[in-house]
Every structure is written in structure tokens, then in C-alpha cells.
């Protein structure tokens, strides 16, 4: 059994979906959770579930695109814990529009959340991770880091950028013993994909592209994050783990 006892794990976008699944998986393994999201109520629900399973969970409401709020989180973590061992950058949004209909505000909102957010979080927390000889950063990239679909220009651009960021940071932090990896989910049964799942034509399209023929379950990403945070993955860095049911193998 993988154990992460007393390791401080910061997870953004932890209020629901993949972020919640990863938080619960790490919490069951003994990590001390710091749950970050804009939605306080949903964060409290995640924290309650984690605590019911025996985990220590702290809630911090923050917008990862806000430089001041992220800096405040870093100061609070330094005061409360001194050090951080695990950071999972999961917070993300998607706007699906043809390029001609894309507003600059929407473009910036997607890039700020999906790419600038992880940059700000890493800039604030990496100093708290250094000097321990061990650390884990996981960035939730996407299948759209590797392939694309019409109407996903901002999302694909942000996630492709995040993959490049992941590789560069892995090289930068290797001598600190901090691994940096991506997880690229394909179609998963999350709140973000609910509009797709409720559309029969789109569901049929997605199923036709997935050799395994089904939507991914969020718990699978939780288990993958747990593995990447473990010592079993100590020689994996700068990698991107595709969890797409075989989509990109075609």
C-alpha cells in the first residue's frame, strides 16, 4: 500500500471532479491535504469526505489566476507547515467556441486559469519544496496537449503550453529531487464534460474515438496521481501520462 504520511499536498481545483478524486486518494494514503478552489462550499464538502476517511484537510479559498491570492496562500503554508512536499495543479476551465466567436476576455480567462495559474502556484510553492531532496509536482495537462478538436483553440493552446512548462520545470528541479509530471486525461465523466455526456450525438462521437468504448472514471486519475506521488515513481520526471482509453494510439 502506498503511504504519504505527513506529506503536505496542495491540490488546486479540489472542490469537484478530478481534483476531488486526487485529493481523496492522497488523503487516504495519509497526506495532509490543502484544498484550494474558488468555491468554498464545495471545498468544505471535499474536506468533510477526506476527514471522514481519516485525513487531515485544510480548506483555502483562492483564485489561482490572482497573483496576490496565490502569494497569500504561499505565506499561509509557510506559516502553518513550513514545508510543502506535493503540489497538484488541477484547476482548469474550457470555453468551446469557433475562433471567430472567441472573445479576447474568454481567451485570456482560459489561458490565465490553465497555464498562468500553474505558473503562479509553482512560483509561490517551489521555494517551500526545495531543500528536502524529495518532492512531487503534477500538472493536469490533457489529451488536448497532444491532439485537438474544433472549437478548442484556447484550451488546446493552454494545455500544450502546460505540457511544455511541465518538461522545463522537471529539468529545473531535478537536482532538488522534485519530480514534475503531467497527467493527460481524455474524456472523463466530470462536471466539465457534462454537456458532452448529455448530448447523444457528441457522446456517440467520443465513444467512436475511444477504443475502450467508455468514459473514464475520476477515481482512476486519483490512483494515477497517488502512484506518481509515491516512491514507485521516483525515476519518472518530465513525463506525461496519457489516460485516454486509447484515443491517441490511433
N, C-alpha and C positions, 0 to 999 in steps of 0.2 A: 504494500500500500504506500502511495506517495504521501509524504508528510511535509508540510511547510510551517511547522510550529514556530510561532512568534515572529514570522517574517511579515513585515508591513507591506500590504498590497493595495495600491491605489488603482481603482478602476473607474474610468470615466464612462458616461452613458450607462450607469449601473442601475438605472431605475426600471429597465424593462429589457426584453429581448435577449440578444446575445450577451450584453453587458451583465445583466442579471444572472444569466446562466453561468457565466465565468466567475462572477463573484461568489455564487453559492458553491461552485465546485472548489474554489480555493479556500473558502471558509470551512467547508467540511474537512479539508486537509490541514486545518489548524492555522491558516494565515489570519493575521489581524487586518480586517478589511477597512479601507477608507473609501466610501462610496460617494461618487461625485456625479451630479446631474443638475439640470435646471429645475427639475420637478421634485420639490421637497416631499410632497405626499407620496409619490411613487417610490422615492428613495427610502422613506420610512417603512414602506411595505417590504421592500427588498431586505432592509436591515432586520426587520422583525422575523422574516423567514430564516435569515442567516443565524440570528441569535437563537431561534428555536432549535436549530441544528447544532448549537453549542459554540458558535463562532462569536468573536469579538468584532463588532461592527460600529464604525463611526460614520455619521452622515455629514456631508459638506455640500451645501447647495452652491453651485457656481456655474458660470458660463465659460466654457473653455476658450471661447473667442475673445474674452475680455482679459487683457493683459494684467490689469490691476487685481481682478478677482483670482487669477491663477497665481500671481505673486503672493497674494494673501494666503492662499492655500499652502504654498510652499513655506511661508513663515509659520503657519499654524502647525504643519507637520514637523518642522524643525523644533518647535517648542514642545509639542506633545510626545514625539517619538525620537527625535534626534537624527535618526537614520530611516531611510526607505530602502527596501530591497526589490520590490516588484512594482512596475508601472504598466498598466494596460490601457492604451489609447483606443477606446472603442466608440466614443461619441461621434455620431455622424448623421448627416441628412442627405436626402436626394430630392432633386427637382427634375421632373421629367417633362421636357418641352422641346419642340423643334428650335433650332438655333435662332431662327428669325423671330421667334416669340419670346426668347430669353431676355429678361431684363438684366441690366448690369447689377442691380441690387440682389437678384436671385443668384447670379453667377458668384458674386462676392460672398454671399451667405453660405453657399456650398463649399467654396474654397476655404473660407475662414474656418468653418467647422471641421471639415475633413482633413485639412492639411495644416493650416496655421495653428489650429488647436493642439495637435500633437507636438508641433514645434514649441509652443509656449509651455506645454506641460513638461516636455523634456528639458527645456532650458531651466525651468524652475526646480525640477526634482533631481536631475542628474547630479548636481552638487551634493545632494543628500544620499546618493547611491555610491559615490566614489569612496575609495579608501577601505572597502570591505573585502575586496577580492572576489566578490560574488554579487550578481545582480541579474535581473531579467526585465527586459522591455519587450512588450508585444504590441504591435500596431495592427489594428484591424484594417487590412487592405481590402481587397475584393477581387472577385473574378474579373471585375471591370478594370483591374490593374493589368490584365493580360489580353482581354478581348473587349469588345464593345457592342452596344446596341444603339439603334437610332433613338434620338431624344435624350441621350445620357452624356452629352458633351461635358458638362461641368462635373458630373460625378466621376466619369472615366478620367478626366484630367486630374481631379483631386486625388483619386486613388492611385493613379500611375505615379503622381508626384510623391505620394506617401511611400510607395514601394522604393523609389529612388532614395528618399530620405532614410528609410529603414536600412538600406545597404550601406549608405555613407556613415550613418551613426554606428552601425555594427563595427566598422573598421576603426572609427574614432575611439570606441570604448573597449576594444578587445583587450588592451593591456591592463584594463581595470578588472577583468574577469566578468564584465557585464555583457551578456548576450542580447542581441536585438534581432527579433524575427517578426515576420508578418504572418497573419492567418488570412487567407483569401477565401471567404465563404462564397459559394454560388447561391442558388435560390434556397433560402431557408424560410421556414414558417415563422416570420417575425411580424411585428406590427407595421414595420416599414413596407413589407411586401403584401400586406392585407389587401390593398386594392387590386393587386395582380391575382391573388388567390381567389378573390370573389368574382373575377371576370372569367367565364368559361373559355372564351377564345384564347385569352392570354395564358390561362392555365394549360390548355392543350398545347400551345406553342412551347412553353417552357418544358413540359413533360416530353415533348418530341426531341428536345435538345439534351436531355439528361438520360444517359444510358441506364442508370439505376431506376429511372422512372418514378421518382417521388421527390417531395420537398424534404430538405434537410431538417433535422430536429435540433433545436438550440442546445440541448444537453450535449450533443456531440462536440460542439465548439467549446463548451465548458471543459470537457475532458481533454481536448487538444491543448487548451491553454494550460491546464494542470500539468500535462506532460512537458510542455515547453518550459514551464517554471521549475521543473524537477531537475535533479542531478542526472537523470537519464538523458537529458538533452544538453548536457554541458558542452558538447562539441558541435552544437548546431548554432550558428550565428550568421546573420546576413541572408537567411533563407526565407522563403515564402511558401507556406504550406497551403496548397490548393485543396479545398473541401467543396467540391462542385459536382459530385455524383458522376464524374467522367466527362463533363461538358468540354473541357479544354483538351481532352485526349483525342478528340476527333479532328 
